[in-house]
């Protein structure tokens, strides 16, 4: 179950959207099935981009006076750093233990 307040759901929408768009872009550029899933850097890049988009969105959301925006009880303004940390951990994990088909 996803728990949010205000416009906190946008963090999930942006992260999912960036990942989905990255996969579609990869499929159109690289003619190899499964490359997005096998690549060590594409998902982390999508999450890092989602962090940037969330940072920009956060400035717009912050202009709503008095309303709290959060996802999983974490304020919106902290999500860019969280997404970047997840991207870094994902990158390191995929480099150290690459997926084998």
SEPASE-747958 format. One line per 8 residues: number of its first residue (from 1); their letters; for each residue x negated, y, z of N, C-alpha, C. Coordinates in nm, 3 decimals. Example, Ala and Ser with C-alpha at 12.3 -4.5 7.8 and 13.67 -1.06 7.14 Angstrom:
% SEPASE-747958
1 = as = -1.319 -0.569 0.780 -1.230 -0.450 0.780 -1.320 -0.330 0.780 ~ -1.285 -0.225 0.708 -1.367 -0.106 0.714 -1.290 0.003 0.787
END
This chain:
% SEPASE-747958
1 = xxxxxxxx = -0.084 -0.117 0.000 0.000 0.000 0.000 -0.090 0.125 0.000 ~ -0.055 0.220 -0.084 -0.131 0.345 -0.092 -0.060 0.449 -0.006 ~ -0.134 0.510 0.084 -0.079 0.610 0.174 -0.139 0.744 0.137 ~ -0.054 0.844 0.114 -0.103 0.977 0.083 -0.010 1.081 0.142 ~ -0.061 1.202 0.149 0.021 1.316 0.186 -0.010 1.428 0.088 ~ 0.090 1.509 0.059 0.072 1.617 -0.037 0.034 1.562 -0.174 ~ -0.073 1.618 -0.227 -0.120 1.574 -0.359 -0.239 1.478 -0.350 ~ -0.252 1.410 -0.239 -0.361 1.315 -0.220 -0.360 1.200 -0.319
9 = xxxxxxxx = -0.243 1.167 -0.372 -0.234 1.058 -0.469 -0.316 1.087 -0.595 ~ -0.346 1.215 -0.620 -0.422 1.252 -0.739 -0.562 1.192 -0.739 ~ -0.619 1.167 -0.621 -0.751 1.104 -0.613 -0.746 0.967 -0.679 ~ -0.645 0.889 -0.646 -0.628 0.756 -0.704 -0.604 0.766 -0.854 ~ -0.519 0.858 -0.895 -0.487 0.874 -1.037 -0.613 0.910 -1.116 ~ -0.692 1.003 -1.063 -0.814 1.046 -1.132 -0.916 0.932 -1.138 ~ -0.938 0.863 -1.028 -1.037 0.753 -1.026 -0.995 0.641 -1.122 ~ -0.869 0.602 -1.117 -0.821 0.498 -1.208 -0.826 0.546 -1.352
17 = xxxxxxxx = -0.783 0.669 -1.375 -0.782 0.724 -1.511 -0.920 0.733 -1.572 ~ -1.019 0.778 -1.494 -1.156 0.788 -1.545 -1.211 0.649 -1.578 ~ -1.183 0.552 -1.493 -1.230 0.416 -1.518 -1.165 0.359 -1.644 ~ -1.035 0.381 -1.657 -0.962 0.330 -1.774 -1.010 0.397 -1.902 ~ -1.027 0.529 -1.899 -1.076 0.600 -2.017 -1.218 0.558 -2.055 ~ -1.301 0.532 -1.954 -1.437 0.487 -1.981 -1.435 0.350 -2.049 ~ -1.345 0.263 -2.005 -1.335 0.132 -2.070 -1.287 0.146 -2.214 ~ -1.187 0.230 -2.237 -1.138 0.251 -2.373 -1.246 0.310 -2.463
25 = xxxxxxxx = -1.321 0.406 -2.410 -1.430 0.467 -2.486 -1.538 0.364 -2.517 ~ -1.570 0.281 -2.419 -1.671 0.176 -2.440 -1.626 0.077 -2.546 ~ -1.500 0.038 -2.542 -1.448 -0.056 -2.643 -1.454 0.003 -2.784 ~ -1.431 0.134 -2.794 -1.432 0.196 -2.927 -1.574 0.218 -2.980 ~ -1.672 0.233 -2.890 -1.809 0.261 -2.932 -1.891 0.133 -2.946 ~ -1.879 0.044 -2.849 -1.959 -0.079 -2.846 -1.874 -0.194 -2.897 ~ -1.924 -0.263 -2.995 -1.849 -0.374 -3.055 -1.890 -0.506 -2.989 ~ -1.870 -0.511 -2.857 -1.903 -0.633 -2.784 -1.802 -0.651 -2.672
33 = xxxxxxxx = -1.717 -0.753 -2.678 -1.616 -0.774 -2.574 -1.680 -0.793 -2.436 ~ -1.620 -0.732 -2.336 -1.667 -0.748 -2.200 -1.786 -0.662 -2.161 ~ -1.829 -0.573 -2.249 -1.947 -0.491 -2.219 -1.923 -0.400 -2.099 ~ -1.804 -0.345 -2.088 -1.774 -0.255 -1.975 -1.787 -0.329 -1.842 ~ -1.736 -0.451 -1.837 -1.744 -0.528 -1.713 -1.886 -0.574 -1.682 ~ -1.966 -0.601 -1.785 -2.102 -0.651 -1.764 -2.203 -0.541 -1.738 ~ -2.174 -0.422 -1.783 -2.269 -0.312 -1.771 -2.286 -0.270 -1.626 ~ -2.410 -0.238 -1.590 -2.438 -0.195 -1.453 -2.404 -0.048 -1.430
41 = xxxxxxxx = -2.396 0.031 -1.535 -2.387 0.175 -1.515 -2.256 0.240 -1.561 ~ -2.170 0.172 -1.635 -2.050 0.236 -1.686 -1.945 0.265 -1.578 ~ -1.916 0.169 -1.493 -1.821 0.195 -1.384 -1.874 0.301 -1.287 ~ -2.000 0.293 -1.244 -2.051 0.402 -1.160 -2.044 0.539 -1.227 ~ -2.070 0.544 -1.356 -2.058 0.671 -1.428 -1.914 0.721 -1.426 ~ -1.818 0.631 -1.447 -1.677 0.670 -1.443 -1.639 0.721 -1.304 ~ -1.689 0.657 -1.200 -1.659 0.702 -1.063 -1.726 0.836 -1.033 ~ -1.846 0.857 -1.084 -1.914 0.986 -1.064 -1.837 1.098 -1.136
49 = xxxxxxxx = -1.789 1.070 -1.255 -1.708 1.169 -1.328 -1.578 1.196 -1.252 ~ -1.518 1.091 -1.197 -1.397 1.108 -1.117 -1.425 1.197 -0.995 ~ -1.544 1.183 -0.938 -1.582 1.270 -0.827 -1.589 1.416 -0.867 ~ -1.642 1.442 -0.985 -1.650 1.580 -1.035 -1.510 1.635 -1.061 ~ -1.426 1.555 -1.125 -1.289 1.598 -1.153 -1.214 1.623 -1.022 ~ -1.234 1.537 -0.924 -1.169 1.553 -0.794 -1.220 1.678 -0.723 ~ -1.347 1.709 -0.738 -1.402 1.831 -0.679 -1.334 1.954 -0.738 ~ -1.320 1.957 -0.868 -1.254 2.070 -0.934 -1.107 2.076 -0.894
57 = xxxxxxxx = -1.040 1.961 -0.894 -0.900 1.957 -0.852 -0.883 1.998 -0.707 ~ -0.979 1.962 -0.625 -0.973 1.996 -0.483 -0.971 2.145 -0.459 ~ -1.038 2.220 -0.542 -1.037 2.365 -0.529 -0.900 2.421 -0.562 ~ -0.833 2.360 -0.658 -0.697 2.403 -0.692 -0.599 2.363 -0.583 ~ -0.615 2.242 -0.533 -0.526 2.192 -0.428 -0.546 2.271 -0.298 ~ -0.668 2.315 -0.272 -0.697 2.388 -0.149 -0.622 2.521 -0.144 ~ -0.578 2.569 -0.259 -0.507 2.697 -0.260 -0.364 2.685 -0.206 ~ -0.316 2.562 -0.187 -0.183 2.543 -0.125 -0.196 2.567 0.024
65 = xxxxxxxx = -0.152 2.680 0.069 -0.165 2.715 0.211 -0.070 2.633 0.297 ~ -0.125 2.577 0.402 -0.044 2.508 0.500 -0.009 2.364 0.469 ~ -0.036 2.316 0.350 -0.001 2.177 0.318 -0.126 2.091 0.323 ~ -0.112 1.973 0.383 -0.224 1.881 0.396 -0.220 1.783 0.279 ~ -0.333 1.766 0.213 -0.345 1.672 0.102 -0.448 1.567 0.141 ~ -0.407 1.441 0.143 -0.497 1.334 0.187 -0.458 1.203 0.120 ~ -0.556 1.116 0.109 -0.535 0.979 0.062 -0.593 0.887 0.168 ~ -0.516 0.791 0.214 -0.557 0.702 0.323 -0.605 0.782 0.443
73 = xxxxxxxx = -0.536 0.891 0.474 -0.562 0.979 0.588 -0.694 1.054 0.579 ~ -0.761 1.047 0.465 -0.887 1.119 0.442 -0.853 1.246 0.363 ~ -0.891 1.363 0.412 -0.860 1.487 0.341 -0.916 1.489 0.199 ~ -0.843 1.556 0.112 -0.876 1.563 -0.030 -1.019 1.613 -0.052 ~ -1.063 1.709 0.027 -1.194 1.771 0.005 -1.311 1.676 0.028 ~ -1.288 1.565 0.097 -1.395 1.468 0.122 -1.406 1.363 0.012 ~ -1.306 1.350 -0.072 -1.304 1.243 -0.172 -1.411 1.253 -0.280 ~ -1.452 1.372 -0.324 -1.563 1.372 -0.422 -1.688 1.303 -0.369
81 = xxxxxxxx = -1.726 1.332 -0.246 -1.844 1.269 -0.187 -1.824 1.118 -0.170 ~ -1.703 1.078 -0.133 -1.673 0.936 -0.118 -1.683 0.865 -0.252 ~ -1.629 0.925 -0.357 -1.637 0.865 -0.490 -1.781 0.855 -0.538 ~ -1.862 0.958 -0.512 -2.004 0.953 -0.551 -2.077 0.845 -0.472 ~ -2.045 0.828 -0.345 -2.108 0.723 -0.265 -2.069 0.585 -0.316 ~ -1.942 0.567 -0.350 -1.897 0.439 -0.406 -1.967 0.413 -0.539 ~ -1.983 0.518 -0.621 -2.054 0.503 -0.749 -2.198 0.459 -0.726 ~ -2.265 0.519 -0.630 -2.404 0.484 -0.601 -2.416 0.341 -0.550
89 = xxxxxxxx = -2.329 0.303 -0.458 -2.331 0.166 -0.405 -2.301 0.065 -0.516 ~ -2.206 0.098 -0.602 -2.172 0.009 -0.713 -2.290 -0.007 -0.808 ~ -2.357 0.104 -0.839 -2.473 0.098 -0.927 -2.584 0.012 -0.868 ~ -2.617 0.036 -0.742 -2.724 -0.041 -0.677 -2.686 -0.189 -0.669 ~ -2.562 -0.217 -0.635 -2.517 -0.355 -0.624 -2.524 -0.426 -0.759 ~ -2.484 -0.357 -0.864 -2.485 -0.420 -0.996 -2.626 -0.436 -1.051 ~ -2.717 -0.352 -1.009 -2.856 -0.366 -1.053 -2.924 -0.480 -0.978 ~ -2.902 -0.486 -0.847 -2.967 -0.588 -0.765 -2.909 -0.727 -0.794
97 = xxxxx = -2.778 -0.736 -0.806 -2.714 -0.866 -0.832 -2.625 -0.853 -0.955 ~ -2.685 -0.857 -1.073 -2.606 -0.841 -1.195 -2.506 -0.956 -1.213 ~ -2.395 -0.921 -1.280 -2.292 -1.023 -1.307 -2.341 -1.117 -1.416 ~ -2.318 -1.243 -1.395 -2.356 -1.343 -1.495 -2.229 -1.400 -1.557 ~ -2.223 -1.404 -1.689 -2.102 -1.458 -1.753 -2.089 -1.608 -1.739
END
